[in-house]
Amino acid sequence: MPIRVQTYNTGPRRLQIGGIDAGAPRGGVGNVTGTAKDNVWSDILDAGKKLTGIAIQEYVKDETARVNESLLAMQKELTEERNRYMTENRGQNAIGAGQHFARFARTTAQKYLQEGKFSGRFAEMFERRAAGAALHYAEQGQNYGNQQRDIWQKSVWESSLSMAMDGASNDWGNDEYANFQRQSLYEQIDARFPGQDNRARKQEVDQSIARARMSGAIASQDFDG
């Protein structure tokens, strides 16, 4: 008696439950974990960038403050030296004030630049601002020197004029001596005011000598003279 073998018209079916495919390859959870790690590293990198940006901003602020602090210390030292120099040097002794101030400002700026150890843009910032302060300081010295030169020259002139008048008054009858004093004063005028029309100034000298001689004659009771 033949044996019947039961046959099926369809093959086995793949069952799928919910969102899970029974035939899906293993390792899905591992892929999910890898994505989480990538997100964590991305967050860390972003945070690092922010921290780096903040650090750079703070560094710029700190270096700028150090530059300003050094400039303030430099200007304080310049002011102290200016006051000392003006107190101790006047008249003829102060005519070189411009050179002294310029030299002192340059040396002081170099000192603070080296002590600050600035670099890059901050060294340029200090040098630019220090140069401006040094230039202004040198101009102050030059103005003071010119002022003191004028005071000194005026003092010398007034002393020379006074001496000439006394000589002309005491030796009022000596024409040769009066002419000698007159020429000496003329030379001083030409030296003080080079290239100028000094005729009016020299005329004042003539009148002053004439008055001095007349005063001497009157004091000697020589009214005819």
C-alpha positions as a Python dict, from the first residue, in 0.01 Angstrom:
ca = {
    (1, 'M'): (0, 0, 0),
    (2, 'P'): (158, 328, -108),
    (3, 'I'): (237, 594, 153),
    (4, 'R'): (90, 944, 111),
    (5, 'V'): (321, 1230, 183),
    (6, 'Q'): (148, 1550, 272),
    (7, 'T'): (267, 1843, 66),
    (8, 'Y'): (226, 2221, 114),
    (9, 'N'): (157, 2464, -160),
    (10, 'T'): (339, 2754, 13),
    (11, 'G'): (681, 2779, 175),
    (12, 'P'): (754, 2905, 523),
    (13, 'R'): (661, 3265, 592),
    (14, 'R'): (881, 3531, 762),
    (15, 'L'): (705, 3661, 1070),
    (16, 'Q'): (741, 4029, 1167),
    (17, 'I'): (618, 4160, 1499),
    (18, 'G'): (573, 4526, 1547),
    (19, 'G'): (875, 4716, 1416),
    (20, 'I'): (1116, 4425, 1455),
    (21, 'D'): (1206, 4223, 1153),
    (22, 'A'): (1283, 3871, 1257),
    (23, 'G'): (1525, 3843, 971),
    (24, 'A'): (1712, 4162, 1049),
    (25, 'P'): (2087, 4128, 1119),
    (26, 'R'): (2215, 4150, 1475),
    (27, 'G'): (2391, 4459, 1611),
    (28, 'G'): (2111, 4716, 1585),
    (29, 'V'): (2157, 4817, 1946),
    (30, 'G'): (2527, 4869, 1886),
    (31, 'N'): (2451, 5113, 1607),
    (32, 'V'): (2225, 5311, 1838),
    (33, 'T'): (2501, 5328, 2100),
    (34, 'G'): (2749, 5453, 1840),
    (35, 'T'): (2520, 5737, 1742),
    (36, 'A'): (2494, 5843, 2106),
    (37, 'K'): (2871, 5853, 2137),
    (38, 'D'): (2894, 6071, 1828),
    (39, 'N'): (2646, 6314, 1979),
    (40, 'V'): (2841, 6327, 2305),
    (41, 'W'): (3170, 6403, 2124),
    (42, 'S'): (2997, 6667, 1915),
    (43, 'D'): (2863, 6832, 2231),
    (44, 'I'): (3209, 6823, 2389),
    (45, 'L'): (3368, 6979, 2083),
    (46, 'D'): (3105, 7252, 2071),
    (47, 'A'): (3159, 7324, 2439),
    (48, 'G'): (3534, 7333, 2381),
    (49, 'K'): (3493, 7583, 2104),
    (50, 'K'): (3283, 7805, 2329),
    (51, 'L'): (3534, 7777, 2613),
    (52, 'T'): (3817, 7856, 2373),
    (53, 'G'): (3632, 8162, 2247),
    (54, 'I'): (3572, 8284, 2602),
    (55, 'A'): (3936, 8222, 2690),
    (56, 'I'): (4052, 8424, 2391),
    (57, 'Q'): (3821, 8712, 2483),
    (58, 'E'): (3951, 8712, 2841),
    (59, 'Y'): (4311, 8697, 2718),
    (60, 'V'): (4255, 9002, 2498),
    (61, 'K'): (4099, 9189, 2789),
    (62, 'D'): (4385, 9095, 3023),
    (63, 'E'): (4660, 9192, 2778),
    (64, 'T'): (4488, 9520, 2693),
    (65, 'A'): (4463, 9599, 3064),
    (66, 'R'): (4833, 9520, 3108),
    (67, 'V'): (4922, 9752, 2821),
    (68, 'N'): (4714, 10032, 2974),
    (69, 'E'): (4870, 9972, 3315),
    (70, 'S'): (5222, 9997, 3172),
    (71, 'L'): (5134, 10315, 2984),
    (72, 'L'): (4996, 10473, 3301),
    (73, 'A'): (5314, 10383, 3491),
    (74, 'M'): (5524, 10523, 3207),
    (75, 'Q'): (5333, 10852, 3197),
    (76, 'K'): (5359, 10884, 3576),
    (77, 'E'): (5736, 10849, 3552),
    (78, 'L'): (5751, 11103, 3270),
    (79, 'T'): (5551, 11354, 3474),
    (80, 'E'): (5776, 11311, 3776),
    (81, 'E'): (6087, 11366, 3564),
    (82, 'R'): (5933, 11673, 3396),
    (83, 'N'): (5857, 11832, 3733),
    (84, 'R'): (6205, 11754, 3864),
    (85, 'Y'): (6376, 11894, 3555),
    (86, 'M'): (6174, 12215, 3550),
    (87, 'T'): (6242, 12273, 3917),
    (88, 'E'): (6616, 12220, 3887),
    (89, 'N'): (6682, 12374, 3544),
    (90, 'R'): (6598, 12727, 3440),
    (91, 'G'): (6729, 12987, 3202),
    (92, 'Q'): (7045, 12887, 3019),
    (93, 'N'): (7051, 12547, 3194),
    (94, 'A'): (6715, 12455, 3042),
    (95, 'I'): (6772, 12532, 2675),
    (96, 'G'): (6838, 12161, 2608),
    (97, 'A'): (6508, 12051, 2763),
    (98, 'G'): (6367, 11925, 2433),
    (99, 'Q'): (6653, 11681, 2378),
    (100, 'H'): (6647, 11569, 2741),
    (101, 'F'): (6272, 11503, 2740),
    (102, 'A'): (6287, 11312, 2411),
    (103, 'R'): (6576, 11095, 2529),
    (104, 'F'): (6413, 11022, 2866),
    (105, 'A'): (6078, 10934, 2705),
    (106, 'R'): (6241, 10696, 2458),
    (107, 'T'): (6440, 10517, 2730),
    (108, 'T'): (6139, 10491, 2960),
    (109, 'A'): (5914, 10351, 2686),
    (110, 'Q'): (6171, 10084, 2599),
    (111, 'K'): (6198, 9988, 2965),
    (112, 'Y'): (5825, 9933, 3006),
    (113, 'L'): (5800, 9746, 2677),
    (114, 'Q'): (6068, 9501, 2790),
    (115, 'E'): (5926, 9462, 3138),
    (116, 'G'): (5576, 9399, 3003),
    (117, 'K'): (5700, 9130, 2760),
    (118, 'F'): (5421, 9217, 2521),
    (119, 'S'): (5399, 9034, 2191),
    (120, 'G'): (5214, 9060, 1863),
    (121, 'R'): (4931, 9307, 1844),
    (122, 'F'): (4975, 9405, 2209),
    (123, 'A'): (5338, 9502, 2156),
    (124, 'E'): (5224, 9711, 1858),
    (125, 'M'): (4949, 9868, 2071),
    (126, 'F'): (5196, 9965, 2342),
    (127, 'E'): (5455, 10099, 2097),
    (128, 'R'): (5200, 10308, 1909),
    (129, 'R'): (5053, 10468, 2218),
    (130, 'A'): (5389, 10507, 2390),
    (131, 'A'): (5525, 10682, 2082),
    (132, 'G'): (5238, 10931, 2094),
    (133, 'A'): (5298, 10999, 2463),
    (134, 'A'): (5672, 11035, 2404),
    (135, 'L'): (5618, 11280, 2119),
    (136, 'H'): (5390, 11497, 2331),
    (137, 'Y'): (5642, 11482, 2615),
    (138, 'A'): (5929, 11588, 2388),
    (139, 'E'): (5719, 11880, 2259),
    (140, 'Q'): (5661, 11992, 2618),
    (141, 'G'): (6034, 11987, 2673),
    (142, 'Q'): (6100, 12182, 2355),
    (143, 'N'): (5846, 12448, 2451),
    (144, 'Y'): (5993, 12478, 2798),
    (145, 'G'): (6345, 12506, 2655),
    (146, 'N'): (6240, 12779, 2414),
    (147, 'Q'): (6064, 12967, 2691),
    (148, 'Q'): (6366, 12950, 2917),
    (149, 'R'): (6596, 13052, 2631),
    (150, 'D'): (6389, 13367, 2575),
    (151, 'I'): (6395, 13445, 2947),
    (152, 'W'): (6769, 13394, 2962),
    (153, 'Q'): (6842, 13602, 2651),
    (154, 'K'): (6615, 13879, 2770),
    (155, 'S'): (6790, 13881, 3106),
    (156, 'V'): (7131, 13903, 2937),
    (157, 'W'): (7006, 14185, 2714),
    (158, 'E'): (6862, 14385, 3003),
    (159, 'S'): (7185, 14344, 3200),
    (160, 'S'): (7393, 14453, 2900),
    (161, 'L'): (7168, 14755, 2839),
    (162, 'S'): (7179, 14854, 3205),
    (163, 'M'): (7559, 14830, 3212),
    (164, 'A'): (7589, 15036, 2892),
    (165, 'M'): (7361, 15306, 3033),
    (166, 'D'): (7560, 15324, 3355),
    (167, 'G'): (7884, 15357, 3157),
    (168, 'A'): (7742, 15626, 2932),
    (169, 'S'): (7609, 15817, 3232),
    (170, 'N'): (7932, 15799, 3431),
    (171, 'D'): (8150, 15890, 3132),
    (172, 'W'): (7899, 16107, 2955),
    (173, 'G'): (8158, 16325, 2779),
    (174, 'N'): (8342, 16031, 2617),
    (175, 'D'): (8203, 15997, 2263),
    (176, 'E'): (8432, 15706, 2179),
    (177, 'Y'): (8312, 15502, 2475),
    (178, 'A'): (7948, 15581, 2397),
    (179, 'N'): (7997, 15459, 2038),
    (180, 'F'): (8164, 15141, 2165),
    (181, 'Q'): (7864, 15060, 2387),
    (182, 'R'): (7628, 15142, 2105),
    (183, 'Q'): (7794, 14898, 1862),
    (184, 'S'): (7803, 14624, 2125),
    (185, 'L'): (7430, 14657, 2175),
    (186, 'Y'): (7371, 14661, 1799),
    (187, 'E'): (7550, 14327, 1768),
    (188, 'Q'): (7338, 14172, 2040),
    (189, 'I'): (7023, 14290, 1867),
    (190, 'D'): (7127, 14140, 1534),
    (191, 'A'): (7214, 13811, 1707),
    (192, 'R'): (6883, 13793, 1893),
    (193, 'F'): (6669, 13887, 1592),
    (194, 'P'): (6853, 13758, 1284),
    (195, 'G'): (6714, 13849, 945),
    (196, 'Q'): (6474, 14109, 1089),
    (197, 'D'): (6450, 14480, 1038),
    (198, 'N'): (6613, 14599, 1360),
    (199, 'R'): (6628, 14970, 1284),
    (200, 'A'): (6360, 15056, 1540),
    (201, 'R'): (6535, 14853, 1811),
    (202, 'K'): (6868, 15022, 1735),
    (203, 'Q'): (6701, 15363, 1742),
    (204, 'E'): (6577, 15287, 2093),
    (205, 'V'): (6938, 15208, 2190),
    (206, 'D'): (7053, 15547, 2053),
    (207, 'Q'): (6784, 15727, 2250),
    (208, 'S'): (6866, 15534, 2570),
    (209, 'I'): (7236, 15616, 2542),
    (210, 'A'): (7159, 15981, 2472),
    (211, 'R'): (6932, 16003, 2777),
    (212, 'A'): (7196, 15834, 2992),
    (213, 'R'): (7463, 16083, 2881),
    (214, 'M'): (7233, 16377, 2945),
    (215, 'S'): (7148, 16243, 3289),
    (216, 'G'): (7519, 16216, 3364),
    (217, 'A'): (7584, 16570, 3252),
    (218, 'I'): (7297, 16704, 3465),
    (219, 'A'): (7416, 16505, 3766),
    (220, 'S'): (7761, 16667, 3718),
    (221, 'Q'): (7603, 17013, 3706),
    (222, 'D'): (7739, 17055, 3352),
    (223, 'F'): (7425, 17199, 3202),
    (224, 'D'): (7607, 17334, 2897),
    (225, 'G'): (7742, 16987, 2823),
}
